[in-house]
Structure formats: structure tokens, C-alpha cells
Amino acid sequence: GESVGLHLPTLSVQEGDNSIINCAYSNSASDYFIWYKQESGKGPQFIIDIRSNMDKRQGQRVTVLLNKTVKHLSLQIAATQPGDSAVYFCAENVSGGYNKLIFGAGTRLAVHP
Amino acid sequence: DTGVSQDPRHKITKRGQNVTFRCDPISEHNRLYWYRQTLGQGPEFLTYFQNEAQLEKSRLLSDRFSAERPKGSFSTLEIQRTEQGDSAMYLCASSLRTGGKAEAFFGQGTRLTVV
């Protein structure tokens, strides 16, 4: 299939290591954020979300951190596996309606055995 | 079927032709979105439906683009007089309006190539 994100920044990690993917969002009025994983030729897959009244949320092997002061999101993946290799996008939703998402540029995660 | 379904998965068309894509959202979801994604970029919002009402359209959606959701279930996106710049992945997503969360689930997309 076609490759998503041919010229995206790439994070290379060893299998078993922890990964941290960062994202700067654009709108200080955004109050809901989602991380998506996208594999080549597929649609974005929901990973985890966080609302602006929180600064941390944990899922299975993933943690999202939100710093509203500097408009920064991060996604931490524990014990990274080869199946985690994909392009990761953060998306923000501006308050006032849960209508549209504004996506960041994406980061490619490459996991090496 | 428990996910968002899009048809076709791939479409190759000649410049100037019309194309239509279909999206079947998750059955209980009342919100439906169309996005466009080009290589190396994140998805860009095109339009949004709540039930059958089209509530928001992006400036990216030129007059050649039209979207419908006639019965509040499936949706179609039509592009008339296609241009090479229309080549992209067209993604559909759906969500359920609740008191809080609005996580949107995406389909696999339709890859359009205009030659």
C-alpha cells in the first residue's frame, strides 16, 4: 500500500524501549485532544484522548500528557513493539462544539527489533 | 459490521470525470465527517453532518464538491469535473454525540487518483 507520511519526522526506537511522541497544537481555545495511529494504506485509528481539564491520562501501554501553558501534547508508549510502527497524529478540537478535528503534521515511529 | 465502511477503497479516474464515494458510519453514530488527506500530511476537515443536516463546510470544499446524508445514515461525497489536485485519500469518520466525549472513528478511506 501507499506510504503515509513520506517526509515526516521519524522517531526510531528499539523494541522494548519507551517512546515519546510530541505535538504542538495551535489553538489555545482547543479543549479536547486525540492521538491517532495510522498504518500505511489505512485510516487513522483512535488511541487515546484527553480533555483540557486534565493534564494526564493513561491507557493500556499509552499515556497522554497535556501542557496547556505551552500548548503541548505528548504520547508515551511503554515497551514499544514492532506493531506500534506507524505514523502518529495528534488532533485538537476547538471548544464550542465537538465538530471538527485539526490534525498536526504527524510523526513516524519506527520500531527496530 | 462494527466499523466505518467506505467504498470504493481505490478509484482511478480521468481528469474531468465525476466520482462519487460512499461512507457507512457506525450504526448508532449521529455525527459524520469527511476529511481529505494528501501524502505526508494529516487529514484536513471537509464537512460535517449531524443526522441528515450538513452543519459545517470547509473552505476546502469547492463548488465541485458536494456531500449528502439523505436519511441520516450513509453519506456520499461527489466530486465533479475532477482535477489532478483532487488526488488524495478521502476519509470518513463518525461519532456519537454524548454529553462529553466525541471520539471520532475513521474508515479505511477511498484513495482517489486523477490522471
Interface residues (C-beta under 8 A of the other chain):
Chain A: E2 S3 V4 G5 L6 H7 L8 Y32 I34 Y36 G41 K42 G43 P44 Q45 F46 D49 R51 F89 A91 N93 Y98 N99 K100 L101 I102 F103 G104 A105 G106
Chain B: V4 Q6 R31 Y33 Q37 L39 G40 Q41 G42 P43 E44 F45 Y48 L55 E56 S58 L91 A93 S95 R97 G100 K101 A102 E103 A104 F105 F106 G107 Q108 G109 R111
